[in-house]
Every structure is written in C-alpha cells, then in structure tokens.
Amino acid sequence: MKKGQIEIMGLLIVVILIVMGAMFYVKFVVLAKKPVDQTSKQNIQATNLINAIMNIRVCDNTVTIKESLTLCGNNEPVCNEQDACKYIQDQLVPIIDLTLDFKYSFYVKKANEEIIKIENCGDEATASPPYTFSDKGTIYETYFMLCGKE
Amino acid sequence: MNKKAQLEVQETIIVVFIFVVLLSLGLLLFYKFQLSSLDQQKIEIQENKFNMMLLIFPNSPEIECSSGLVTRNCIDTLKVLSLKKSVEQDQQFYFKKFGYKKLQLTSLYPIKNEKECTSTNIEDCGVWTIYNKPAPNQDMSKILRTPISIYYPQTDSYGIGELRLEAFAL
C-alpha cells in the first residue's frame, strides 16, 4: 500500500471513531431520560396534608389541631383535662396514616424545641417544606420527613 | 474530447452523485432525529403541564375557598358542585381547558361513603367527580394524587380529601 493510501485509511478510522463517539454522546447524554422528580410530588402532598390537618376539629368539633398544638406548646390541657401533646399525637397518627401512602416522620417545633415527634423514618429522609404559624409571638414550625413508599 | 478528459468528467459525475446521496441520507437522518426529539419534547411539556395541575387546580377560583377577596388553602365543596354543573352544561369549553382527563375529589377524613355527591345528597356522599372525559382507545393513564383540605360551608367544618387527577393520552 502506498503512503498516501495508508494516511487516508488512518483519517477514515479517526472519522469513524469521532462519529461513534458523537453517537454514544447523543444516546447516553442528550437522550438520557431524566428521573421523575418524586420528591417534589411528595413535598406537595406533605405540604397540602399539613395544611389540611391544621383545619381539622377534634374533641367533638370544639378545637382545631392548630389550637391544640399551641395548647401543647403552653403545657395546657385539652378536651376534658387531657395532656394536649399526648392527645394530639394520638389524634394525628390515624389521620396521617389514612391519607399518606409513603413512610414519614412528623415533627412540631415551638421556637426550635420539639413538642411533637412521630418517628418512622431512618437516616435517609428528606424534609418537606415547613408549615409555620405563630401564637402570641411564638413561632411554631411543623414538617414531615419523607422516606419512601410503605 | 480525449479519453483522459472523458474519464475525469465521469469521475466528477460519480463523486457528485455519491456526495448528493450521502448528503440526502444525512438530511434524512437529521430530519428523523429532529422529529423524534420534537415528539419527546411535546410529551415532556405535556407531562410538566399535568404535574403543574396538582398545584394550580386546587387554587383555581372555581373551587378554592374564599370569603370576600380573602382566599384559603382549601376546596369548597359547594363550589365543586357548581363546577360539576358548569362542566355538564358546557362540556366543549371544559374539554378545551382540561382535555382527556378525570378530576375527582374523595373525602378521606372524616370517612364517608362512596356515593357520588350531587346537590340533592350533600350530607350523604363522599365522592365528587368534577370532570370525566376518557380518551377513546386509550388504556394507559397517568395519575397524580394529593391530600387536600376540604371545606363544608353548610356545617362550617373542614375535612381531609384526596384530589385525584388522571390524564389519558399524555
């Protein structure tokens, strides 16, 4: 084979390699399927649920969950002299279990001090956006930790 | 014309012919690739639009709780009944708005029955099928669900419902 022919063969191989590289790039980078953002859907569900829970009335429709949380934060009794924190925790678990289809932990903080804690998640969990409200100047923060399907 | 010149002309014709064939093949491949890429983009946009519905629909003025100009994050069950009636009366308008979808609200807490809610049985029902237009010849559907606060104006009380959005033909 002449020198010119060998050079053309070399050029051809380089071109083929570049084309193959470009095809792999297109296949695995450009056309790669983006993972479905499951977390953002769970966040929407968690935020909507917290919002819905706060409006629910308990104790024969006399007090809302939000009001009970502030009673818990102030160490005041609720519904026939029951401990507000324990009462609200007992009320919340069946309601949340009925409405969420993934595992969760649930926290309520009063000025960074945990007053309600329902823990079902391990270390690998993502926090939902917090729902905050205030009572007489004290900030309450509630949020879920989400940890996958049940 | 001498033989050498004839050969050169033939060679040029063959080279141009091969070039044109290769160019056409390249353009065809490019066109096919662009077409499938556009289809993919269309599906992605439709999916994103549907996912956004989970945020937008509960806050639409037709069903959102409000008093005066103040809105609250909940769904008013009486407004839902009104919307159901509007959908029945003007199906074309709502088909343009929602397309092939099913929008349903179910009461989760307090637990109620599975009867469809109408203006005659407001107290004794637990399901509001707001809009239902299944696509013909379409078995596959995508479903989004979220818990939502529901408001019963007749008793001035709140419950928890599940808003279920089902899209056919995405």
Contacts between the chains, C-beta under 8 A, distances in Angstrom:
chain1	res1	chain2	res2	distance
A	31	B	40	7.8
A	41	B	51	7.4
A	41	B	54	7.2
A	41	B	144	7.0
A	44	B	54	5.8
A	44	B	55	6.4
A	44	B	146	5.8
A	45	B	145	7.5
A	45	B	146	4.9
A	45	B	147	6.1
A	48	B	58	7.5
A	48	B	73	7.8
A	48	B	146	5.0
A	48	B	147	5.3
A	48	B	148	5.3
A	48	B	149	7.4
A	49	B	147	4.2
A	49	B	160	7.4
A	51	B	73	4.9
A	51	B	74	7.8
A	51	B	149	5.6
A	52	B	74	7.4
A	52	B	147	5.6
A	52	B	148	6.1
A	52	B	149	3.6
A	52	B	150	7.7
A	52	B	158	7.5
A	52	B	160	4.5
A	52	B	161	7.8
A	53	B	160	7.1
A	55	B	74	6.7
A	55	B	149	5.1
A	55	B	151	7.8
A	55	B	158	3.8
A	56	B	109	7.0
A	56	B	158	5.9
A	56	B	159	7.3
A	56	B	160	6.7
A	57	B	157	6.3
A	57	B	158	7.0
A	61	B	157	6.6
A	95	B	109	5.5
A	95	B	160	6.8
A	98	B	108	5.6
A	98	B	109	5.8
A	98	B	111	7.7
A	98	B	160	7.8
A	99	B	108	5.2
A	99	B	109	6.7
A	99	B	147	4.4
A	99	B	160	5.6
A	99	B	162	7.0
A	100	B	147	7.1
A	101	B	145	7.9
